[in-house]
């Protein structure tokens, strides 16, 4: 057991291997092809292959063949074993070495009286998918949730097809505007209970740790903005993205928040993210 822990810590001691591990942890429970991992982290394919092989050999990540592709995902059991090995074996279970803000991290996240949940949807550009999600949640369950959206790009603009579709579906679009994620990371910003990424690129990016340790999830949807062709073809792509997000948000708002602890809630959020996006 101790040798296994040492081998896993040794694998994580390399900064690029740690970057791979962190990426797959952010995308958990998704399986990512090796090429996407290399592209996201700026590695050559051969270099990424070496890092992935090392992490797989010590069991920190799992590998699965899908046709001609190799898919990789985090091994949560192994990650838990590393934490447990450090805390119980090395530190003898001393609670005083754990950061105090982690003491209640597995408790329920349900508010607390009349307070609404704060939910943030993040994309690279805050122009279509994250705007869809914000608007759907606001209009579908605004009595229980405060919905926000933002992009990781320095500057973005609302997509006219997205705004037109929202209006056609009866949503108010007068108060929508494109926002940057930095607006929600200041001390004056609302403290988020949930943060969801709705595009793969944003999910692959390193983001600062959110105050309050919100429940996070990746609900990736293909980018309708990239679709070209006739207006009808483009409209169909936006309709598909809207429908996928509507279904996921409907499932999310139906969860029994009052009876779920954090671990159970995270599992349900991950399951929603695995629903077909098309």
C-alpha positions as CSV (number, residue, x, y, z in Angstrom):
1,X,0.0,0.0,0.0
2,X,2.8,2.4,0.9
3,X,4.7,1.6,-2.3
4,X,1.6,2.2,-4.3
5,X,1.1,5.6,-2.6
6,X,4.7,6.5,-3.3
7,X,4.4,5.5,-6.9
8,X,1.3,7.6,-7.4
9,X,2.8,10.6,-5.7
10,X,5.9,10.2,-7.8
11,X,3.7,10.3,-11.0
12,X,2.0,13.5,-9.8
13,X,5.3,15.1,-8.9
14,X,5.9,16.0,-12.6
15,X,4.1,19.3,-13.5
16,X,2.9,18.1,-16.9
17,X,1.6,14.8,-15.6
18,X,-0.1,16.8,-12.8
19,X,-1.7,19.0,-15.5
20,X,-3.1,15.9,-17.2
21,X,-4.5,14.7,-13.9
22,X,-6.1,18.0,-13.1
23,X,-7.6,18.3,-16.6
24,X,-9.2,14.8,-16.2
25,X,-10.4,15.7,-12.7
26,X,-12.1,18.9,-14.0
27,X,-13.8,16.8,-16.7
28,X,-14.8,14.0,-14.4
29,X,-16.6,11.7,-15.2
30,X,-16.0,12.4,-18.9
31,X,-13.7,10.2,-21.0
32,X,-11.4,12.2,-23.2
33,X,-9.5,11.1,-26.3
34,X,-5.8,11.5,-26.1
35,X,-5.8,14.1,-28.9
36,X,-8.2,16.4,-27.0
37,X,-6.0,16.1,-23.9
38,X,-2.9,17.0,-25.9
39,X,-4.6,20.0,-27.6
40,X,-6.1,21.3,-24.4
41,X,-2.7,21.3,-22.7
42,X,-0.6,22.2,-25.6
43,X,1.4,19.0,-25.7
44,X,2.7,17.1,-28.7
45,X,0.8,13.8,-29.2
46,X,3.9,11.7,-28.4
47,X,4.5,13.7,-25.2
48,X,0.9,13.4,-24.0
49,X,1.1,9.6,-24.7
50,X,4.0,9.2,-22.4
51,X,2.3,11.2,-19.6
52,X,-0.9,9.2,-20.0
53,X,0.9,5.9,-20.0
54,X,2.6,6.8,-16.7
55,X,-0.6,7.9,-15.0
56,X,-2.4,4.8,-16.3
57,X,0.3,2.5,-15.1
58,X,-0.1,3.7,-11.5
59,X,-3.9,3.5,-11.7
60,X,-4.6,7.3,-11.3
61,X,-6.4,7.3,-14.6
62,X,-8.3,4.7,-16.6
63,X,-7.9,3.8,-20.3
64,X,-10.5,2.4,-22.6
65,X,-10.3,1.7,-26.3
66,X,-13.2,2.9,-28.5
67,X,-12.5,1.7,-32.0
68,X,-9.3,3.4,-33.1
69,X,-9.3,5.9,-30.2
70,X,-8.0,5.6,-26.7
71,X,-10.2,7.3,-24.1
72,X,-9.0,8.4,-20.7
73,X,-10.9,9.3,-17.5
74,X,-10.0,10.0,-13.9
75,X,-10.0,7.0,-11.5
76,X,-11.7,8.5,-8.5
77,X,-11.1,5.5,-6.4
78,X,-7.4,5.9,-6.8
79,X,-7.5,9.6,-6.1
80,X,-9.4,8.9,-2.9
81,X,-6.8,6.4,-2.0
82,X,-4.0,9.0,-2.4
83,X,-5.8,11.4,-0.1
84,X,-6.6,8.7,2.4
85,X,-3.0,7.5,2.3
86,X,-1.7,10.9,3.0
87,X,-4.2,11.7,5.7
88,X,-4.4,8.5,7.6
89,X,-1.1,6.7,7.0
90,X,1.3,9.7,6.8
91,X,-0.5,12.2,9.0
92,X,-2.1,9.7,11.3
93,X,-5.5,11.2,10.8
94,X,-4.7,14.5,12.5
95,X,-7.7,16.8,11.8
96,X,-5.6,19.9,12.5
97,X,-3.7,19.5,9.3
98,X,-6.8,19.8,7.2
99,X,-7.8,23.3,6.0
100,X,-10.8,24.4,8.1
101,X,-12.8,25.4,5.0
102,X,-12.9,21.7,4.0
103,X,-14.4,20.5,7.3
104,X,-18.0,20.6,6.0
105,X,-17.4,20.1,2.3
106,X,-19.5,16.9,2.2
107,X,-22.5,18.4,4.0
108,X,-25.6,19.3,2.1
109,X,-25.6,22.5,0.1
110,X,-29.3,23.2,0.3
111,X,-30.1,26.7,1.4
112,X,-31.0,27.6,4.2
113,X,-34.3,29.2,4.8
114,X,-35.7,31.4,2.0
115,X,-32.3,31.8,0.3
116,X,-32.2,30.9,-3.4
117,X,-29.4,28.9,-4.9
118,X,-26.9,30.9,-7.0
119,X,-26.1,29.0,-10.3
120,X,-23.4,30.1,-12.8
121,X,-23.1,28.8,-16.3
122,X,-19.7,29.2,-17.9
123,X,-18.6,29.0,-21.6
124,X,-15.7,30.4,-23.5
125,X,-17.8,33.1,-25.0
126,X,-20.9,34.3,-23.2
127,X,-22.9,34.5,-26.5
128,X,-25.2,31.5,-26.9
129,X,-25.1,28.3,-24.8
130,X,-24.4,29.9,-21.5
131,X,-27.0,32.6,-22.3
132,X,-29.5,29.9,-23.1
133,X,-28.8,28.1,-19.8
134,X,-29.1,31.3,-17.8
135,X,-32.4,32.3,-19.4
136,X,-33.9,28.8,-19.2
137,X,-33.1,28.5,-15.5
138,X,-34.3,32.0,-14.7
139,X,-37.7,31.5,-16.5
140,X,-38.1,27.8,-15.6
141,X,-37.4,28.0,-11.8
142,X,-36.6,31.6,-10.9
143,X,-38.4,31.1,-7.6
144,X,-35.7,28.8,-6.4
145,X,-32.6,29.8,-8.3
146,X,-30.7,32.9,-9.2
147,X,-29.2,32.3,-12.7
148,X,-26.0,33.8,-14.1
149,X,-23.8,33.2,-17.1
150,X,-20.3,34.3,-18.1
151,X,-17.5,33.7,-20.6
152,X,-13.8,33.1,-20.1
153,X,-12.9,35.2,-23.1
154,X,-11.9,38.7,-22.5
155,X,-14.7,40.0,-24.6
156,X,-17.8,38.5,-26.3
157,X,-21.1,39.5,-27.8
158,X,-24.5,38.0,-27.8
159,X,-25.2,35.9,-30.8
160,X,-28.1,37.3,-32.9
161,X,-29.4,33.7,-33.7
162,X,-29.4,32.9,-30.0
163,X,-31.3,36.0,-29.0
164,X,-33.8,35.5,-31.8
165,X,-34.5,31.9,-30.7
166,X,-35.0,32.9,-27.1
167,X,-37.5,35.6,-28.1
168,X,-39.4,33.1,-30.3
169,X,-39.7,30.7,-27.3
170,X,-41.2,33.5,-25.2
171,X,-38.2,34.4,-23.1
172,X,-37.5,38.1,-22.3
173,X,-34.2,39.1,-23.8
174,X,-34.2,42.8,-22.8
175,X,-31.9,42.3,-19.7
176,X,-29.4,39.9,-21.3
177,X,-25.8,41.0,-21.9
178,X,-22.5,39.3,-22.4
179,X,-20.4,39.0,-19.2
180,X,-16.8,38.0,-18.3
181,X,-16.2,35.4,-15.6
182,X,-14.1,37.9,-13.7
183,X,-17.3,39.7,-12.7
184,X,-18.2,36.7,-10.5
185,X,-14.9,36.2,-8.8
186,X,-14.7,39.4,-6.8
187,X,-15.5,39.6,-3.1
188,X,-18.7,41.6,-4.0
189,X,-20.1,38.9,-6.3
190,X,-22.7,36.4,-5.2
191,X,-21.3,33.2,-3.7
192,X,-22.1,30.4,-6.1
193,X,-23.8,27.2,-5.0
194,X,-23.3,25.6,-8.4
195,X,-21.0,26.3,-11.3
196,X,-21.6,24.5,-14.6
197,X,-19.5,24.6,-17.8
198,X,-21.5,24.2,-21.0
199,X,-18.6,23.9,-23.5
200,X,-15.6,21.6,-23.5
201,X,-13.1,24.4,-24.1
202,X,-14.2,26.2,-20.9
203,X,-14.2,23.0,-19.0
204,X,-10.6,22.3,-20.1
205,X,-9.3,25.6,-18.9
206,X,-7.8,26.2,-15.5
207,X,-10.1,28.4,-13.4
208,X,-9.4,29.9,-9.9
209,X,-11.0,28.1,-7.0
210,X,-14.5,29.3,-6.3
211,X,-15.2,30.7,-2.9
212,X,-17.5,28.4,-0.9
213,X,-16.6,25.3,-2.9
214,X,-19.7,25.2,-5.1
215,X,-20.9,21.9,-6.6
216,X,-19.5,21.9,-10.2
217,X,-20.4,20.0,-13.3
218,X,-19.7,19.8,-17.0
219,X,-22.8,19.9,-19.3
220,X,-21.0,20.2,-22.6
221,X,-23.1,21.0,-25.6
222,X,-21.9,21.3,-29.3
223,X,-21.3,24.9,-30.3
224,X,-24.1,26.1,-32.6
225,X,-22.2,29.3,-33.4
226,X,-19.7,27.1,-35.4
227,X,-22.4,25.7,-37.7
228,X,-22.4,27.1,-41.2
229,X,-24.9,26.7,-44.0
230,X,-28.4,28.0,-44.6
231,X,-30.4,29.9,-42.0
232,X,-32.5,26.8,-41.5
233,X,-29.4,24.7,-40.8
234,X,-28.0,27.2,-38.4
235,X,-31.4,27.6,-36.7
236,X,-31.6,23.8,-36.2
237,X,-28.2,23.8,-34.5
238,X,-29.3,26.5,-32.0
239,X,-32.6,24.6,-31.5
240,X,-30.6,21.4,-30.6
241,X,-28.4,23.2,-28.1
242,X,-31.4,24.9,-26.5
243,X,-33.2,21.6,-26.2
244,X,-30.3,19.8,-24.7
245,X,-29.8,22.5,-22.1
246,X,-33.6,22.7,-21.4
247,X,-33.7,19.0,-20.7
248,X,-30.7,19.1,-18.4
249,X,-31.9,22.1,-16.5
250,X,-35.4,20.5,-16.1
251,X,-33.7,17.4,-14.6
252,X,-31.6,19.6,-12.3
253,X,-34.4,21.6,-10.9
254,X,-36.4,18.4,-10.2
255,X,-33.7,17.1,-7.9
256,X,-34.7,16.6,-4.2
257,X,-32.1,19.1,-2.8
258,X,-33.4,18.9,0.7
259,X,-32.7,15.2,1.0
260,X,-29.4,14.9,-0.9
261,X,-26.0,15.3,0.7
262,X,-23.2,16.8,-1.3
263,X,-21.7,13.5,-2.5
264,X,-25.1,12.3,-3.7
265,X,-25.9,15.7,-5.3
266,X,-22.5,15.7,-7.2
267,X,-23.3,12.2,-8.5
268,X,-26.7,13.4,-9.8
269,X,-25.2,16.5,-11.4
270,X,-22.6,14.3,-13.2
271,X,-25.4,12.0,-14.4
272,X,-27.3,14.9,-15.9
273,X,-24.1,15.9,-17.7
274,X,-24.0,12.5,-19.3
275,X,-27.4,12.9,-21.0
276,X,-27.1,13.0,-24.8
277,X,-26.5,16.6,-25.9
278,X,-28.0,16.1,-29.4
